[in-house]
Amino acid sequence: MNVVIIEDEPLISENLKSILTEIDDSISVLKTISSVKESVAWLKENQSKCDFLMVDIHLADGYAFEIFKEVESNTPIIFITSYDKYALEAFSVQGVDYILKPFDKIKIKKSLDKFKSLTKTSSNTLDYESFLKILNSKTSSEGRKSFLVYYQEKLIPLAVNSISFFYKKNQITYATKTNNKTYVIDHTLDEIQGELSSVDFYRANRQFIIQRSAIENITFYFNGRLIVNILPKPDDKIIVSKAKATEFKKWLAI
């Protein structure tokens, strides 16, 4: 397998190269690249030679996503970064996996195994539509683990499993914990929805995202709608529309 490493720190590039060849001696590192500009130029001419790419998101001259605005992404990518907030964007450009630094041999091997399993089809070629469907499904079911919030001049890691519901009011997004404490979240509800576990959280309407374990009961409302009663109790009713009622009940019964 041929791989290109895109990483602006030479020591990390060398370490990654060493780990790859140690895991699988059939892997050949074609090139190591350190910038967006150089990556664009090289990939435009040589991308067909690569089986996959290993890419750091933060490069010396910009973000790696800028590369794939210039070069159509048709090669699987394993992203490596110090930040977890770019996962969804990574999977939108052929991302196979998303490794947080510091990495080690175990993490790299798991990513390579994942890449190999996803690329195994009856014709030995990658069905990208199915590939992305699997990735997006996996990301959605696992979800992120925490949000950083500002509170009393401090940064606090807010565990997702401690949040009963997210809601929007006056164009501001909030998260309310099971202990009824509320924090401002620097994300839109759409962004939050995309990063949460689809098993544990449900977008009830435009105003609320609710956690399954916070639901106390459901009551019937006018015209086939539902009212979801959760703890702690929010100021506004959480109403699920008639159009979403069946989907919501199926989700709740999983």
Beta strands, then each sheet from edge to edge (+ up, - down):
strand 1: 2-6
strand 2: 28-33
strand 3: 52-56
strand 4: 58-59
strand 5: 62-63
strand 6: 77-81
strand 7: 95-100
strand 8: 146-151
strand 9: 154-159
strand 10: 163-169
strand 11: 172-177
strand 12: 182-184
strand 13: 201-203
strand 14: 208-211
strand 15: 215-220
strand 16: 226-230
strand 17: 238-240
sheet 1: 2+ 1+ 3+ 6+ 7+
sheet 2: 4+ 5-
sheet 3: 8+ 9-
sheet 4: 12+ 11- 10+ 14- 13+
sheet 5: 15+ 16- 17+
end
